[in-house]
Amino acid sequence: MAGVHAFDVLADPVRRRILELLAAGEQPSGAVSEAIREEFGISQPAVSQHLRVLRESGFAAVRAEGTRRLYAVRAEPLREVDAWLDRFRGFWEQRLDALGTELARGRRERREQDRGEAR
C-alpha cells in the first residue's frame, strides 16, 4: 500500500465519505468533487488530493474515459482491513449472542406474564 497504513487512509472522514460514494459504483471525479465540496466545504484541489491519496494507497482505481476520469473502489485493501478486524469480531459477537439470549428470555417472560394475566 505504498507505505501508507490502511487505517491512516481511513482515519480521514473526507476519504471515508469518498469511498462511501464510490461504493455505489464508478463515479466521475467531477461528481465526487461536487458532492464532497457540498458536504465538507473544501476546495476542488483539496478533494483531488484526497482522491490521489486513495489512488496511491490502492483504495481507489481511476480510468480515463475521454476527458473524464472515473473512480472506483478497489476491494483488496478493504479485504485487508476486514481480515485485521476479524481478530476482534469474537469480542462483539459473544456480546451480541448474549444480548440475543437476554432478549429472547425477556420476550418469553412477557408472554408467560400475558398468559397469566389472561386467565
C-alpha positions as CSV (number, residue, x, y, z in Angstrom):
1,M,0.0,0.0,0.0
2,A,2.8,2.5,-0.9
3,G,4.0,2.8,2.7
4,V,0.7,4.2,4.0
5,H,-1.2,2.2,6.6
6,A,-4.8,1.4,5.7
7,F,-6.1,3.0,9.0
8,D,-4.2,6.2,8.3
9,V,-6.0,6.4,5.0
10,L,-9.4,5.6,6.5
11,A,-8.9,7.9,9.5
12,D,-9.9,10.9,7.4
13,P,-13.7,11.5,7.2
14,V,-13.4,13.0,3.7
15,R,-11.7,9.9,2.4
16,R,-14.2,7.6,4.1
17,R,-17.0,9.6,2.5
18,I,-15.4,9.4,-0.9
19,L,-15.2,5.6,-0.5
20,E,-18.9,5.5,0.5
21,L,-19.8,7.4,-2.7
22,L,-17.6,5.1,-4.8
23,A,-19.2,2.0,-3.1
24,A,-22.4,2.9,-5.1
25,G,-20.4,2.4,-8.3
26,E,-17.9,4.1,-10.5
27,Q,-18.1,7.9,-10.4
28,P,-16.6,10.7,-12.4
29,S,-14.2,12.8,-10.4
30,G,-16.3,15.9,-11.0
31,A,-19.3,14.3,-9.3
32,V,-17.2,13.1,-6.4
33,S,-15.7,16.6,-6.1
34,E,-19.0,18.3,-6.2
35,A,-20.6,16.1,-3.5
36,I,-17.6,16.4,-1.2
37,R,-17.3,20.2,-1.7
38,E,-21.0,20.5,-0.7
39,E,-20.7,18.2,2.3
40,F,-17.4,19.3,3.7
41,G,-16.9,22.8,2.2
42,I,-13.5,22.1,0.9
43,S,-11.9,23.2,-2.4
44,Q,-11.7,21.1,-5.6
45,P,-7.9,20.9,-5.2
46,A,-8.3,19.5,-1.7
47,V,-10.8,16.9,-3.0
48,S,-8.3,16.0,-5.7
49,Q,-5.6,15.5,-3.0
50,H,-7.9,13.1,-1.2
51,L,-8.6,11.2,-4.4
52,R,-4.8,11.0,-5.0
53,V,-4.2,9.5,-1.5
54,L,-7.0,6.9,-2.1
55,R,-5.5,6.1,-5.6
56,E,-1.9,5.9,-4.4
57,S,-2.8,3.8,-1.3
58,G,-4.7,1.3,-3.5
59,F,-8.2,2.1,-2.2
60,A,-9.4,3.6,-5.4
61,A,-8.7,3.0,-9.1
62,V,-9.0,5.6,-11.8
63,R,-9.5,5.2,-15.5
64,A,-9.9,7.7,-18.3
65,E,-12.9,7.8,-20.5
66,G,-12.5,10.6,-23.0
67,T,-11.8,13.7,-20.9
68,R,-13.4,12.3,-17.8
69,R,-11.6,10.4,-15.0
70,L,-13.7,7.7,-13.5
71,Y,-13.0,6.5,-9.9
72,A,-14.0,3.1,-8.4
73,V,-13.3,1.4,-5.1
74,R,-10.7,-1.3,-5.1
75,A,-11.7,-4.2,-2.8
76,E,-8.2,-5.6,-1.9
77,P,-7.2,-3.0,0.8
78,L,-10.7,-3.3,2.3
79,R,-10.3,-7.0,2.5
80,E,-7.0,-6.5,4.4
81,V,-8.8,-4.2,6.8
82,D,-11.6,-6.8,7.2
83,A,-9.1,-9.6,7.8
84,W,-7.4,-7.4,10.5
85,L,-10.8,-6.7,12.2
86,D,-11.7,-10.4,12.0
87,R,-9.4,-11.0,15.0
88,F,-11.7,-8.8,17.1
89,R,-15.1,-10.0,15.9
90,G,-15.3,-12.6,18.7
91,F,-15.4,-9.8,21.3
92,W,-18.6,-8.2,20.0
93,E,-20.2,-11.4,18.6
94,Q,-20.1,-13.0,22.1
95,R,-21.8,-9.9,23.5
96,L,-24.4,-9.8,20.7
97,D,-25.1,-13.5,21.2
98,A,-25.6,-12.8,25.0
99,L,-27.8,-9.9,24.2
100,G,-29.9,-12.1,21.8
101,T,-30.3,-14.7,24.6
102,E,-31.4,-12.0,27.1
103,L,-33.9,-10.5,24.6
104,A,-35.4,-13.9,23.9
105,R,-35.6,-14.6,27.7
106,G,-37.4,-11.3,28.2
107,R,-39.9,-12.0,25.4
108,R,-40.6,-15.4,26.8
109,E,-41.2,-14.0,30.3
110,R,-43.6,-11.3,28.9
111,R,-45.5,-14.0,27.0
112,E,-45.8,-16.0,30.2
113,Q,-46.9,-12.9,32.2
114,D,-49.5,-12.1,29.5
115,R,-50.9,-15.6,29.6
116,G,-51.1,-15.5,33.4
117,E,-53.0,-12.2,33.3
118,A,-55.4,-13.5,30.7
119,R,-56.5,-16.4,32.9
